[in-house]
Amino acid sequence: MMQQIYPAPAHDFRYELNKDFQFAAAHYVPHEEAGACRNIHGHTYFVNITVAGDQLNDSGFLVNFQLLKSLVHKRFDHTLLNKDRLFSEDLSERFPTTEAVARVIWEVIQKELDRAPNKPKCLQVFVRETPTSYVVFRPRKGDFA
């Protein structure tokens, strides 16, 4: 895993945790302006998840690191992202671009966090697709349940 300094989201929570991991996946962007990216190709995605909150759970965690990894790695590693139901061939907002990958990861994680009694929030998802290209997704306040 490459050493990386991530942009930090501003917040007033007591606790912030970050989890780094990577997964390998293929995708294609189903649009004529995508150029060569219209063809199936793969990446090793490097991901950083930032979660914050004020209360720890019954185990003393804000969120268990393994939960974060399992939500993303088990779902997306060694897959064709276009086949996942959270992506679409018809809606540009749901094409598996790096931007949408970051947002979908946030959606998957926040949906699970909304079930937690201590109500942590996923504040940021950083996705590096190549050594020179990355996306940061940060939800707006209204995106939280």
N, C-alpha and C positions, 0 to 999 in steps of 0.2 A: 504494500500500500504506500503510495506516495505521501510524503509529509506535505501538509497543506494548511495554510492559514485561511480561514473562512471569514467572510463579512459577518459581523455580529448584528443581529436584530436588536433594536432598542426595546426594552420592556421593564416593567416594575415588579416582576415576580421574584420570589426569594431564591428559587432554585432554577438552574438551567443545566441541562445535560445535552451532550452531543454524541452521536454515534456515527462512526465511519464504517463503511463496508463497500464491497464491490459486487457486481454481478455481470455476467456475460449474456448478451441478448442480441438478437437480430431484429431488424425492422426495415421498412421502406416507407417513404412518404408518397401517398397516392395523389400527387398533383404535378402537372406538367412543369411548373416553375421550380420543382425540387431538383431538376437536373439529374445528376448521377445518383442522387439519393432516392430516386424512384425505383432503383434496383434494390433487391434484398442485399443487405450488408450487415455486418455486426460490429459491436463495440464492447469493450469492457468499461462499463459505467462505474465511476467512482461517486459515491453518494455520501452526503453528510446530512443528518437529521438533527434539528435543534428542537428540543422540547423544554417547556418551562411550566412552572406552577408554584403554588404556595404551600401545598400540603403533600406529605409523603403518604404512601399507601400502607397497608397493614404489614407489609414486608420491610418497610423502611426505605422503599425506593420511590422516586418520583415516577419512574417507569422502568421496568426491567429491560436492560439492553437487549436481551435475547428476544423479547417480544418485538422490538423494532426491527431487528434483523429478520426474524421469521416472517413478518408481515410482507416484507419486500422481497427478500432473497428467495424464499420458497416459492413465491408467486411468479417472479419474473426471470430468475436465473435459467439460462439455457432454453429460452423460449423465443418464439417469434411474436414480438409485442403486438403486432397487428391482429393476432388471433385472440388476444385478451378482450373480454366484453367491455372493458372500460375505454377501449380505443374504438375508433370508427373509420370506415372507408368513405363515409358520406359527409361528416361534419368536420370542417377544418379545425375547429377547436379540439377535436378528438383524434386528429392524425397523430401518430406516435413520434412527434418531434421532441426534441430535448425539453422544450418548454412544457409540452403536454405531459411528458414522462414525469417531470418534477411536480406538476400539479396533481397528477393521478396518484403519485406516491403520497403526497400530502393528504389527498382524499381518503386513501386506504388507511393511513395512520390515524388521522383525526377521527374517522368513524369508530375505530377501536378505542381511542382515548376518551371519546364521549361516553363510553360505557363504564369508565373507571370512576369509582366513588370520589377520588381526589381531584378529578376533572383537570388533568394537565392539558396543555395546548401545544400543538406543533406549530412553532413560530416560523420555521424556515426549512426548506428542502433545497440543498445544493446538489446539482447533478453535473458531473464532468463527463462529457461524451468523448472528448479527445484531449490530448495534452494541451491544446491551445483554445479549447472551447468549453464553456460551461454556462449553466443557467441557474439562477437563484429564484425560487418561488417563495413569496411571502403572502399569506392570506391577509385579507382586510378584516377589520373587526367584525363586520357583519357575516363573515364566512363561518364563524364559530356557532355551534348550537347553543 
